[in-house]
Amino acid sequence: MLNAAIIGLGWWGKTLVRAARNGGEINIVAGATGRRALAEDFAAEQGFDLKDSYEQVLADPRVDAIILATPHLDHEWQMIAAAKAGKHIFAEKPFTLTKASAEAAVAAIRTAGVTAGLGHNRRFHPHMADLRRRVQAAELGTILHVEGTMTAPNGLFLKPDSWRVDPRQAPAGGMAGLGIHMIDGMIDLFGQIDHVTCQSIHRAAPTGAQDTTSMLLGFVGGMTGYVSCMTATAPTYRFCVYGSGGVAEIRGQSLDDFSFTPTPDAPLSGHAVAKPTERQTLPGFDTVTAELSAFVAAVAGRAPFPISLDQMIHGAAVFEAVAASAANQIRVQVAL
């Protein structure tokens, strides 16, 4: 059992606490949040101590690991402080918003010899594992292109004073909340991204925040990609890979549905028949509990955390390039 503290107790921080309890491998013993009064009842219900500051949490000898569900710009200094205190770190995505801040955090993590995990829970779904296996086994042939779209209605309901609509905390619209998941999946499967071109506009969110974001990607390996994320519509998820050997697609808000359509052996004319599409359905898989379980395994030395520190840095570098592209309406080279 890993004793941990939760930092940040908004809706997602509470989700992480519940997932830790459901998984049975993490014992939340303490927590801290910027709005203590709103979290006291929850802390009492979940049976952990609510501290007055982050520093008090780091000083607690019971705490072996820190779980960060805090505003994005706080991640760098909070991870550095946790590493210096000898605490393992699980940070919600995005890791940081720039490559330099990610490198600073990773340097402290490596110096301290602690374990770091990152909350890209969708990477842990079995359908993503199946897709990864097929890509690595060359079942899709030469990869041509990848597309990812993720949407949610959150932008319709956020208050104007929420940090989630602050462009300093969340540049490029839904990139921090949604699009970064797609970017992580693409880095996982296809390696480094070389350049990005992003447009991000406001259409419907009452706060005036950008709610409609799309980007074109060029990969170091030569393939192309596309990501879109919207925060003022119904929730959806689609991740699709196009290869010379076929098309693989994951769909559903919880990634429930997977399909693979092989490329025909001959043009579809005359008596040629298309190959049948494989379909799989796996509803209700708990990706949040799965990512926390992987973090516990990494802390225990049973297996490395599936997202490497170098991938965490690269994800931040891509985020930085996307934000710069959206702000200036230009193609931006990713710092490699």
Contacts in CASP RR format, 6 or more apart in sequence:
PFRMAT RR
TARGET T0000
AUTHOR 0000-0000-0000
METHOD contacts of the structure
MODEL  1
MLNAAIIGLGWWGKTLVRAARNGGEINIVAGATGRRALAEDFAAEQGFDL
KDSYEQVLADPRVDAIILATPHLDHEWQMIAAAKAGKHIFAEKPFTLTKA
SAEAAVAAIRTAGVTAGLGHNRRFHPHMADLRRRVQAAELGTILHVEGTM
TAPNGLFLKPDSWRVDPRQAPAGGMAGLGIHMIDGMIDLFGQIDHVTCQS
IHRAAPTGAQDTTSMLLGFVGGMTGYVSCMTATAPTYRFCVYGSGGVAEI
RGQSLDDFSFTPTPDAPLSGHAVAKPTERQTLPGFDTVTAELSAFVAAVA
GRAPFPISLDQMIHGAAVFEAVAASAANQIRVQVAL
1 24 0 8 1.000
1 25 0 8 1.000
1 26 0 8 1.000
1 27 0 8 1.000
2 25 0 8 1.000
2 26 0 8 1.000
2 27 0 8 1.000
2 64 0 8 1.000
2 65 0 8 1.000
2 88 0 8 1.000
2 296 0 8 1.000
2 299 0 8 1.000
2 300 0 8 1.000
3 26 0 8 1.000
3 27 0 8 1.000
3 29 0 8 1.000
3 62 0 8 1.000
3 63 0 8 1.000
3 64 0 8 1.000
3 65 0 8 1.000
4 20 0 8 1.000
4 26 0 8 1.000
4 27 0 8 1.000
4 28 0 8 1.000
4 29 0 8 1.000
4 63 0 8 1.000
4 64 0 8 1.000
4 65 0 8 1.000
4 66 0 8 1.000
4 67 0 8 1.000
4 90 0 8 1.000
5 28 0 8 1.000
5 29 0 8 1.000
5 30 0 8 1.000
5 31 0 8 1.000
5 32 0 8 1.000
5 48 0 8 1.000
5 51 0 8 1.000
5 57 0 8 1.000
5 60 0 8 1.000
5 63 0 8 1.000
5 65 0 8 1.000
5 66 0 8 1.000
5 67 0 8 1.000
6 13 0 8 1.000
6 16 0 8 1.000
6 17 0 8 1.000
6 28 0 8 1.000
6 30 0 8 1.000
6 31 0 8 1.000
6 48 0 8 1.000
6 67 0 8 1.000
6 69 0 8 1.000
7 31 0 8 1.000
7 32 0 8 1.000
7 33 0 8 1.000
7 54 0 8 1.000
7 57 0 8 1.000
7 66 0 8 1.000
7 67 0 8 1.000
7 68 0 8 1.000
7 69 0 8 1.000
7 70 0 8 1.000
7 78 0 8 1.000
8 31 0 8 1.000
8 32 0 8 1.000
8 33 0 8 1.000
8 34 0 8 1.000
8 39 0 8 1.000
8 68 0 8 1.000
8 69 0 8 1.000
8 70 0 8 1.000
9 17 0 8 1.000
9 31 0 8 1.000
9 33 0 8 1.000
9 35 0 8 1.000
9 38 0 8 1.000
9 39 0 8 1.000
9 42 0 8 1.000
9 43 0 8 1.000
9 69 0 8 1.000
10 33 0 8 1.000
10 35 0 8 1.000
10 38 0 8 1.000
10 39 0 8 1.000
10 69 0 8 1.000
12 69 0 8 1.000
12 92 0 8 1.000
13 67 0 8 1.000
13 69 0 8 1.000
13 92 0 8 1.000
14 42 0 8 1.000
15 288 0 8 1.000
16 67 0 8 1.000
16 69 0 8 1.000
16 92 0 8 1.000
16 288 0 8 1.000
16 292 0 8 1.000
17 28 0 8 1.000
17 42 0 8 1.000
17 46 0 8 1.000
17 48 0 8 1.000
18 46 0 8 1.000
19 286 0 8 1.000
19 288 0 8 1.000
19 289 0 8 1.000
19 292 0 8 1.000
20 26 0 8 1.000
20 27 0 8 1.000
20 28 0 8 1.000
20 67 0 8 1.000
20 292 0 8 1.000
21 28 0 8 1.000
21 46 0 8 1.000
22 286 0 8 1.000
22 289 0 8 1.000
23 289 0 8 1.000
23 292 0 8 1.000
23 293 0 8 1.000
25 292 0 8 1.000
25 293 0 8 1.000
25 296 0 8 1.000
26 65 0 8 1.000
26 292 0 8 1.000
26 296 0 8 1.000
28 46 0 8 1.000
28 47 0 8 1.000
28 48 0 8 1.000
28 67 0 8 1.000
29 48 0 8 1.000
29 49 0 8 1.000
29 60 0 8 1.000
29 62 0 8 1.000
29 63 0 8 1.000
30 48 0 8 1.000
30 49 0 8 1.000
30 50 0 8 1.000
30 51 0 8 1.000
30 57 0 8 1.000
30 60 0 8 1.000
30 62 0 8 1.000
30 63 0 8 1.000
31 43 0 8 1.000
31 48 0 8 1.000
31 49 0 8 1.000
31 50 0 8 1.000
31 51 0 8 1.000
31 57 0 8 1.000
32 50 0 8 1.000
32 51 0 8 1.000
32 52 0 8 1.000
32 53 0 8 1.000
32 54 0 8 1.000
32 56 0 8 1.000
32 57 0 8 1.000
33 39 0 8 1.000
33 50 0 8 1.000
36 50 0 8 1.000
36 52 0 8 1.000
39 50 0 8 1.000
40 50 0 8 1.000
43 49 0 8 1.000
43 50 0 8 1.000
49 60 0 8 1.000
51 57 0 8 1.000
51 60 0 8 1.000
54 78 0 8 1.000
54 81 0 8 1.000
55 81 0 8 1.000
57 63 0 8 1.000
57 66 0 8 1.000
58 66 0 8 1.000
58 81 0 8 1.000
58 82 0 8 1.000
58 85 0 8 1.000
58 87 0 8 1.000
59 85 0 8 1.000
63 87 0 8 1.000
64 87 0 8 1.000
64 88 0 8 1.000
64 299 0 8 1.000
65 87 0 8 1.000
65 88 0 8 1.000
65 89 0 8 1.000
65 90 0 8 1.000
65 115 0 8 1.000
65 295 0 8 1.000
65 299 0 8 1.000
66 78 0 8 1.000
66 82 0 8 1.000
66 87 0 8 1.000
66 88 0 8 1.000
66 89 0 8 1.000
66 90 0 8 1.000
67 90 0 8 1.000
68 74 0 8 1.000
68 75 0 8 1.000
68 78 0 8 1.000
68 79 0 8 1.000
68 82 0 8 1.000
68 89 0 8 1.000
68 90 0 8 1.000
68 91 0 8 1.000
68 92 0 8 1.000
69 92 0 8 1.000
70 78 0 8 1.000
70 92 0 8 1.000
71 163 0 8 1.000
71 169 0 8 1.000
72 94 0 8 1.000
72 96 0 8 1.000
72 97 0 8 1.000
72 169 0 8 1.000
72 170 0 8 1.000
72 176 0 8 1.000
73 97 0 8 1.000
73 168 0 8 1.000
73 169 0 8 1.000
75 91 0 8 1.000
75 94 0 8 1.000
75 95 0 8 1.000
75 96 0 8 1.000
75 101 0 8 1.000
75 105 0 8 1.000
76 96 0 8 1.000
76 101 0 8 1.000
76 102 0 8 1.000
76 104 0 8 1.000
76 105 0 8 1.000
78 91 0 8 1.000
79 89 0 8 1.000
79 91 0 8 1.000
79 105 0 8 1.000
79 108 0 8 1.000
79 109 0 8 1.000
79 116 0 8 1.000
80 104 0 8 1.000
80 105 0 8 1.000
80 108 0 8 1.000
82 88 0 8 1.000
82 89 0 8 1.000
82 114 0 8 1.000
83 89 0 8 1.000
83 105 0 8 1.000
83 108 0 8 1.000
83 109 0 8 1.000
83 111 0 8 1.000
83 112 0 8 1.000
83 113 0 8 1.000
83 114 0 8 1.000
84 108 0 8 1.000
84 112 0 8 1.000
86 112 0 8 1.000
86 114 0 8 1.000
87 114 0 8 1.000
88 114 0 8 1.000
88 115 0 8 1.000
88 116 0 8 1.000
88 295 0 8 1.000
88 299 0 8 1.000
89 109 0 8 1.000
89 114 0 8 1.000
89 115 0 8 1.000
89 116 0 8 1.000
89 117 0 8 1.000
90 116 0 8 1.000
90 117 0 8 1.000
90 118 0 8 1.000
90 119 0 8 1.000
90 292 0 8 1.000
90 295 0 8 1.000
91 116 0 8 1.000
91 117 0 8 1.000
91 118 0 8 1.000
91 119 0 8 1.000
92 118 0 8 1.000
92 119 0 8 1.000
93 118 0 8 1.000
93 119 0 8 1.000
93 120 0 8 1.000
93 176 0 8 1.000
93 177 0 8 1.000
93 180 0 8 1.000
93 181 0 8 1.000
93 184 0 8 1.000
94 176 0 8 1.000
94 177 0 8 1.000
94 180 0 8 1.000
94 315 0 8 1.000
94 316 0 8 1.000
94 319 0 8 1.000
95 102 0 8 1.000
95 105 0 8 1.000
95 118 0 8 1.000
95 312 0 8 1.000
95 313 0 8 1.000
95 315 0 8 1.000
95 316 0 8 1.000
96 102 0 8 1.000
96 105 0 8 1.000
96 316 0 8 1.000
97 171 0 8 1.000
97 176 0 8 1.000
97 316 0 8 1.000
97 319 0 8 1.000
97 320 0 8 1.000
97 323 0 8 1.000
98 316 0 8 1.000
98 317 0 8 1.000
98 319 0 8 1.000
98 320 0 8 1.000
99 313 0 8 1.000
99 316 0 8 1.000
99 317 0 8 1.000
99 320 0 8 1.000
99 335 0 8 1.000
101 316 0 8 1.000
102 312 0 8 1.000
102 313 0 8 1.000
102 315 0 8 1.000
102 316 0 8 1.000
102 317 0 8 1.000
103 313 0 8 1.000
106 116 0 8 1.000
106 309 0 8 1.000
106 312 0 8 1.000
106 313 0 8 1.000
109 116 0 8 1.000
109 309 0 8 1.000
110 309 0 8 1.000
115 295 0 8 1.000
115 298 0 8 1.000
115 299 0 8 1.000
115 301 0 8 1.000
115 305 0 8 1.000
116 305 0 8 1.000
116 309 0 8 1.000
116 312 0 8 1.000
117 295 0 8 1.000
117 298 0 8 1.000
117 305 0 8 1.000
117 307 0 8 1.000
118 305 0 8 1.000
118 307 0 8 1.000
118 312 0 8 1.000
119 291 0 8 1.000
119 307 0 8 1.000
120 180 0 8 1.000
120 181 0 8 1.000
120 184 0 8 1.000
120 185 0 8 1.000
120 291 0 8 1.000
120 307 0 8 1.000
121 287 0 8 1.000
121 288 0 8 1.000
121 290 0 8 1.000
121 291 0 8 1.000
122 128 0 8 1.000
122 181 0 8 1.000
122 184 0 8 1.000
122 185 0 8 1.000
122 237 0 8 1.000
122 255 0 8 1.000
122 287 0 8 1.000
123 184 0 8 1.000
123 185 0 8 1.000
123 188 0 8 1.000
123 291 0 8 1.000
123 306 0 8 1.000
123 307 0 8 1.000
124 287 0 8 1.000
124 290 0 8 1.000
124 291 0 8 1.000
124 294 0 8 1.000
124 306 0 8 1.000
125 250 0 8 1.000
125 255 0 8 1.000
125 282 0 8 1.000
125 285 0 8 1.000
125 287 0 8 1.000
125 290 0 8 1.000
126 282 0 8 1.000
126 285 0 8 1.000
127 250 0 8 1.000
127 255 0 8 1.000
127 256 0 8 1.000
127 257 0 8 1.000
127 258 0 8 1.000
127 280 0 8 1.000
127 282 0 8 1.000
128 185 0 8 1.000
128 188 0 8 1.000
128 239 0 8 1.000
128 250 0 8 1.000
128 255 0 8 1.000
130 258 0 8 1.000
130 280 0 8 1.000
131 189 0 8 1.000
131 239 0 8 1.000
131 241 0 8 1.000
131 248 0 8 1.000
131 250 0 8 1.000
131 258 0 8 1.000
132 188 0 8 1.000
132 189 0 8 1.000
134 140 0 8 1.000
134 248 0 8 1.000
134 260 0 8 1.000
135 143 0 8 1.000
135 189 0 8 1.000
135 190 0 8 1.000
135 241 0 8 1.000
139 245 0 8 1.000
139 260 0 8 1.000
140 241 0 8 1.000
140 242 0 8 1.000
140 243 0 8 1.000
140 244 0 8 1.000
140 245 0 8 1.000
140 246 0 8 1.000
140 247 0 8 1.000
140 248 0 8 1.000
141 243 0 8 1.000
141 244 0 8 1.000
141 245 0 8 1.000
141 246 0 8 1.000
142 243 0 8 1.000
142 244 0 8 1.000
142 245 0 8 1.000
143 190 0 8 1.000
143 223 0 8 1.000
143 241 0 8 1.000
143 242 0 8 1.000
143 243 0 8 1.000
144 223 0 8 1.000
144 224 0 8 1.000
144 242 0 8 1.000
144 243 0 8 1.000
144 244 0 8 1.000
145 223 0 8 1.000
145 224 0 8 1.000
145 225 0 8 1.000
145 226 0 8 1.000
145 241 0 8 1.000
145 242 0 8 1.000
145 243 0 8 1.000
146 186 0 8 1.000
146 189 0 8 1.000
146 190 0 8 1.000
146 223 0 8 1.000
146 224 0 8 1.000
146 225 0 8 1.000
146 226 0 8 1.000
146 239 0 8 1.000
146 240 0 8 1.000
146 241 0 8 1.000
146 242 0 8 1.000
147 225 0 8 1.000
147 226 0 8 1.000
147 227 0 8 1.000
147 238 0 8 1.000
147 239 0 8 1.000
147 240 0 8 1.000
147 242 0 8 1.000
148 182 0 8 1.000
148 226 0 8 1.000
148 227 0 8 1.000
148 228 0 8 1.000
148 238 0 8 1.000
148 239 0 8 1.000
148 240 0 8 1.000
149 182 0 8 1.000
149 227 0 8 1.000
149 228 0 8 1.000
149 229 0 8 1.000
149 236 0 8 1.000
149 237 0 8 1.000
149 238 0 8 1.000
150 178 0 8 1.000
150 179 0 8 1.000
150 181 0 8 1.000
150 182 0 8 1.000
150 228 0 8 1.000
150 229 0 8 1.000
150 236 0 8 1.000
150 237 0 8 1.000
150 238 0 8 1.000
151 178 0 8 1.000
151 229 0 8 1.000
151 230 0 8 1.000
151 231 0 8 1.000
151 233 0 8 1.000
151 234 0 8 1.000
151 235 0 8 1.000
151 236 0 8 1.000
151 237 0 8 1.000
152 178 0 8 1.000
152 230 0 8 1.000
152 231 0 8 1.000
152 233 0 8 1.000
152 235 0 8 1.000
153 231 0 8 1.000
153 232 0 8 1.000
153 233 0 8 1.000
153 234 0 8 1.000
153 235 0 8 1.000
154 164 0 8 1.000
154 231 0 8 1.000
155 165 0 8 1.000
155 205 0 8 1.000
155 206 0 8 1.000
155 207 0 8 1.000
155 209 0 8 1.000
155 211 0 8 1.000
155 231 0 8 1.000
155 232 0 8 1.000
156 204 0 8 1.000
156 205 0 8 1.000
156 206 0 8 1.000
156 231 0 8 1.000
156 232 0 8 1.000
158 164 0 8 1.000
158 165 0 8 1.000
158 205 0 8 1.000
158 207 0 8 1.000
158 209 0 8 1.000
159 207 0 8 1.000
160 207 0 8 1.000
162 207 0 8 1.000
163 169 0 8 1.000
163 170 0 8 1.000
164 170 0 8 1.000
164 176 0 8 1.000
164 177 0 8 1.000
165 205 0 8 1.000
165 207 0 8 1.000
165 208 0 8 1.000
165 209 0 8 1.000
167 173 0 8 1.000
167 209 0 8 1.000
167 210 0 8 1.000
169 176 0 8 1.000
170 176 0 8 1.000
170 177 0 8 1.000
170 209 0 8 1.000
171 322 0 8 1.000
171 323 0 8 1.000
171 326 0 8 1.000
171 327 0 8 1.000
172 198 0 8 1.000
172 200 0 8 1.000
172 210 0 8 1.000
172 213 0 8 1.000
172 215 0 8 1.000
172 322 0 8 1.000
172 323 0 8 1.000
172 325 0 8 1.000
172 326 0 8 1.000
173 200 0 8 1.000
173 209 0 8 1.000
173 210 0 8 1.000
173 211 0 8 1.000
173 213 0 8 1.000
173 229 0 8 1.000
173 231 0 8 1.000
173 326 0 8 1.000
174 200 0 8 1.000
174 210 0 8 1.000
174 211 0 8 1.000
174 213 0 8 1.000
174 229 0 8 1.000
174 230 0 8 1.000
174 231 0 8 1.000
175 198 0 8 1.000
175 200 0 8 1.000
175 213 0 8 1.000
175 229 0 8 1.000
175 319 0 8 1.000
175 322 0 8 1.000
175 323 0 8 1.000
175 326 0 8 1.000
176 319 0 8 1.000
177 229 0 8 1.000
177 231 0 8 1.000
178 229 0 8 1.000
178 230 0 8 1.000
178 231 0 8 1.000
179 213 0 8 1.000
179 227 0 8 1.000
179 229 0 8 1.000
180 315 0 8 1.000
180 319 0 8 1.000
182 227 0 8 1.000
182 229 0 8 1.000
182 239 0 8 1.000
183 193 0 8 1.000
183 227 0 8 1.000
183 315 0 8 1.000
183 318 0 8 1.000
183 319 0 8 1.000
183 322 0 8 1.000
184 307 0 8 1.000
184 311 0 8 1.000
184 315 0 8 1.000
185 239 0 8 1.000
186 193 0 8 1.000
186 217 0 8 1.000
186 219 0 8 1.000
186 225 0 8 1.000
186 227 0 8 1.000
187 193 0 8 1.000
187 311 0 8 1.000
187 314 0 8 1.000
187 315 0 8 1.000
187 318 0 8 1.000
188 306 0 8 1.000
188 307 0 8 1.000
188 311 0 8 1.000
189 241 0 8 1.000
190 219 0 8 1.000
190 221 0 8 1.000
190 223 0 8 1.000
191 219 0 8 1.000
191 220 0 8 1.000
191 221 0 8 1.000
192 219 0 8 1.000
192 220 0 8 1.000
192 221 0 8 1.000
192 314 0 8 1.000
192 334 0 8 1.000
192 336 0 8 1.000
193 217 0 8 1.000
193 218 0 8 1.000
193 219 0 8 1.000
193 220 0 8 1.000
193 314 0 8 1.000
193 318 0 8 1.000
193 334 0 8 1.000
194 218 0 8 1.000
194 219 0 8 1.000
194 220 0 8 1.000
194 221 0 8 1.000
194 222 0 8 1.000
194 333 0 8 1.000
194 334 0 8 1.000
194 336 0 8 1.000
195 217 0 8 1.000
195 218 0 8 1.000
195 321 0 8 1.000
195 331 0 8 1.000
195 332 0 8 1.000
195 333 0 8 1.000
195 334 0 8 1.000
196 215 0 8 1.000
196 216 0 8 1.000
196 217 0 8 1.000
196 218 0 8 1.000
196 318 0 8 1.000
196 321 0 8 1.000
196 322 0 8 1.000
196 325 0 8 1.000
196 331 0 8 1.000
196 332 0 8 1.000
196 334 0 8 1.000
197 215 0 8 1.000
197 216 0 8 1.000
197 325 0 8 1.000
197 330 0 8 1.000
197 331 0 8 1.000
197 332 0 8 1.000
198 213 0 8 1.000
198 214 0 8 1.000
198 215 0 8 1.000
198 216 0 8 1.000
198 322 0 8 1.000
198 323 0 8 1.000
198 325 0 8 1.000
198 326 0 8 1.000
198 332 0 8 1.000
199 213 0 8 1.000
199 214 0 8 1.000
199 215 0 8 1.000
199 326 0 8 1.000
199 329 0 8 1.000
200 210 0 8 1.000
200 212 0 8 1.000
200 213 0 8 1.000
200 214 0 8 1.000
200 326 0 8 1.000
201 210 0 8 1.000
201 211 0 8 1.000
201 212 0 8 1.000
201 213 0 8 1.000
202 208 0 8 1.000
202 209 0 8 1.000
202 210 0 8 1.000
202 211 0 8 1.000
202 212 0 8 1.000
203 211 0 8 1.000
203 212 0 8 1.000
203 232 0 8 1.000
204 211 0 8 1.000
204 232 0 8 1.000
205 211 0 8 1.000
205 231 0 8 1.000
205 232 0 8 1.000
209 231 0 8 1.000
210 326 0 8 1.000
211 230 0 8 1.000
211 231 0 8 1.000
211 232 0 8 1.000
212 230 0 8 1.000
212 232 0 8 1.000
213 228 0 8 1.000
213 229 0 8 1.000
213 230 0 8 1.000
213 326 0 8 1.000
214 226 0 8 1.000
214 227 0 8 1.000
214 228 0 8 1.000
214 229 0 8 1.000
215 226 0 8 1.000
215 227 0 8 1.000
215 228 0 8 1.000
215 322 0 8 1.000
215 325 0 8 1.000
215 326 0 8 1.000
216 224 0 8 1.000
216 225 0 8 1.000
216 226 0 8 1.000
217 224 0 8 1.000
217 225 0 8 1.000
217 226 0 8 1.000
217 227 0 8 1.000
218 224 0 8 1.000
218 225 0 8 1.000
219 225 0 8 1.000
220 336 0 8 1.000
235 253 0 8 1.000
236 252 0 8 1.000
236 253 0 8 1.000
237 250 0 8 1.000
237 251 0 8 1.000
237 252 0 8 1.000
237 253 0 8 1.000
237 254 0 8 1.000
237 255 0 8 1.000
238 249 0 8 1.000
238 250 0 8 1.000
238 251 0 8 1.000
238 252 0 8 1.000
239 249 0 8 1.000
239 250 0 8 1.000
239 251 0 8 1.000
239 255 0 8 1.000
240 247 0 8 1.000
240 248 0 8 1.000
240 249 0 8 1.000
240 250 0 8 1.000
241 247 0 8 1.000
241 248 0 8 1.000
241 249 0 8 1.000
243 263 0 8 1.000
244 263 0 8 1.000
245 262 0 8 1.000
245 263 0 8 1.000
246 260 0 8 1.000
246 261 0 8 1.000
246 262 0 8 1.000
246 263 0 8 1.000
247 260 0 8 1.000
247 261 0 8 1.000
248 258 0 8 1.000
248 259 0 8 1.000
248 260 0 8 1.000
248 261 0 8 1.000
249 258 0 8 1.000
249 259 0 8 1.000
249 260 0 8 1.000
250 257 0 8 1.000
250 258 0 8 1.000
251 257 0 8 1.000
251 258 0 8 1.000
251 259 0 8 1.000
254 283 0 8 1.000
254 284 0 8 1.000
254 285 0 8 1.000
254 287 0 8 1.000
255 285 0 8 1.000
255 287 0 8 1.000
256 281 0 8 1.000
256 282 0 8 1.000
256 283 0 8 1.000
256 284 0 8 1.000
256 285 0 8 1.000
257 279 0 8 1.000
257 280 0 8 1.000
257 281 0 8 1.000
258 279 0 8 1.000
258 280 0 8 1.000
258 281 0 8 1.000
258 282 0 8 1.000
259 277 0 8 1.000
259 278 0 8 1.000
259 279 0 8 1.000
259 280 0 8 1.000
260 277 0 8 1.000
260 278 0 8 1.000
261 274 0 8 1.000
261 275 0 8 1.000
261 277 0 8 1.000
261 278 0 8 1.000
262 275 0 8 1.000
263 275 0 8 1.000
264 272 0 8 1.000
264 273 0 8 1.000
264 274 0 8 1.000
264 275 0 8 1.000
265 272 0 8 1.000
265 275 0 8 1.000
266 272 0 8 1.000
268 274 0 8 1.000
294 303 0 8 1.000
294 305 0 8 1.000
294 306 0 8 1.000
295 305 0 8 1.000
297 303 0 8 1.000
298 304 0 8 1.000
298 305 0 8 1.000
314 334 0 8 1.000
314 336 0 8 1.000
317 334 0 8 1.000
317 335 0 8 1.000
317 336 0 8 1.000
318 334 0 8 1.000
320 335 0 8 1.000
321 332 0 8 1.000
321 333 0 8 1.000
321 334 0 8 1.000
321 335 0 8 1.000
322 332 0 8 1.000
324 332 0 8 1.000
325 331 0 8 1.000
325 332 0 8 1.000
END
